[in-house]
Amino acid sequence: MASRSLPPLSLTQHFEAPDDFVGTFGWLCGYSADAGFLNTALERFTGQTQGRRAASGTIHLAGILDPGLPQILPTEVPGFLHAPLLSSSNKPFRLMHAKAALLGFRCVSDRTVWQLRLIVATGNWTRQTLEESLDLAWTINLASTDLKPSSESDPLLRADVVAAREFFKFLRATFDVSALSATTPGHPENTTTRGFRELEEWCEAVKRPQGVAPRFFDNRDRSLLDQLPRQVRATGVKGDANYLALGSGYFEGNADASQPPSVLCKIVDSLKARDDTAAHARLLKPKAEIDVYVNPRACQGVAHCAKSMAALNWDVRAPGQPSYFGKEATRTLHAKFIFAAVRAKDDSRCDHGWLYLGSGNLTSPGFTCKASAQGGNLEAGVVFALPRQLLWADRRVDPRGVVTEMLPLHRNKILKPEEIESGDVMPERPEPFIAPPVSWCRWEPALPSGLLHCESHAAPAFEVLDMEGRPCAQTASGVFPWTDATRPRQVKLRWRDGDRVRTANVPVLDEFGRFSGTPLAELDMASAWWQLDSFPLAAEEDDDAEGNAPDGEDGRQRGKSGRSRAAHSPIRNLMTLVEQIADKQTQISATDWSSWCSRLEQTLTQAGRCADVRVFDTLGLNPLSPLWETPFRPAFAETAESVEGARYEKVLRDVEVAWGVDKAERMGTAR
């Protein structure tokens, strides 16, 4: 029976959390990205819709992209921070071109367990990659349980994670990611800073294994070409290959027609070169078959060199279209890859295979130069061994073992010189997205207009523009009264950079530590408990991108059990909520306590205007006073002498002020 060919995971599906895990924070780097891709990836990563992410105001992904990409606004992709380049005069690369992601996931049922995932891709983080191009991706997962002494996990996983961690550390020093550490007075941590910190701790827990070369590599110090033979030998693949396939979305533009493109020649020569110190002196036989896979209508210098390539028996081919894309698929090649193997004489099997895939096109800036402002792009990729005894093409077997289902290869038709065109060269990039003097603004509620606090980390003077594009007044250093009492989700800054006037939007951090959060809906007691009882999962918040409540304009929702509390008295409703809070929070671990305090403060503040709370205005009593008592608190937060206890008591004081009961008489034996 013929085996059905199943499509591999799409690039967004690689962001999906493992079973019983949820995404907390991750890094992403690339040449470009767009809102369509990122919103889908974030929903898979966090399990939250765009509207719920907008309500939570948590940054879950920080993106380090080529500065030539226009800013992706905080309100376009809730949960995403587009990090700007710190300085255009100190750029350590020609283009930011590496495409990788390092993601952190926390276990839901056991919050001491976590996983890291590394994704290395050839495609951009865009809808075009998903819908139109042929691209490749490589992923690994490393769990906290893999670090135990009894674990038999592959040390390569640890080596790759450490290498990726160091790569992202380098990027973070070049781009402005200071918003990830932003907090509000009295709140030393929020959901964004917590996720950021946790990923840091998880990555630091992974130690580099001695004597193990990572598969992940980049070109900060040496070009990809210089490192390629060493990376191949590190895979442990035995035997020198008699077949080589090279594929790329771009090739060098100005090629000498009398010989094959110089970059391709350098790659082939490096693999054929002898290394007498290695167990296998050559990686490629002198008379190996060589296929070059191109986009026939845009292959740059290959089009000029087709005849000289044919003279050396190098075959130029269009990319194969894997069967899972359908019979009429016409996707364009964007993947950058080098595949080598020992092909059997019957042309159906191949063995001892290895594969390079990554961001580096087979051009001088992409492959033969190290990263520098005037020379090489910043690139990254992986080289790894392929499974033994792969089949070239056979529909009768599992497609996961068939080369032509894994890679866009085929052996059907060789392109003639007249069938290929050079096409367009890579377009120039627009003005770079440079870090503004302020990377975020803090909101202070006030009447008749709120205040924006902007702490500058750069020298240039700047203006905060209102919704009409007019500069706001500045009443004190870094303090700008807004146009009204309604908090904006983002504000535009304007400043002068040399002879240029630049603008950028920065997120606004509200009093609950939410970035660009939508207005919080008012809650009744049932809705408040539903939101608290769901902890540590994401709060059940507004379900559309504009923050509209799903169950009515006032945001009220049914309780988790479906019971309505309308028949109960306001006093009973509120005291039942207090009892439920006490029962819930005495079971929360110290690890989750800061998160719980943030959820408690936000939820109770949202419920401050409901009828059940307002009844206490006439009674002159403080309904929250029981929550101060020791039996209502976990042992580690029983008093303000502990950090956890001090944090909790500040939450209670702030909520009492928000409810207007801070001066009211305390109930029972409360102090």
Order of alpha helices (4+ residues) and beta strands (2+ residues): beta-alpha-alpha-beta-beta-beta-beta-alpha-beta-beta-alpha-alpha-beta-alpha-beta-alpha-beta-alpha-alpha-beta-beta-beta-beta-beta-beta-alpha-beta-beta-beta-beta-beta-beta-alpha-alpha-alpha-alpha-alpha-beta-alpha-beta
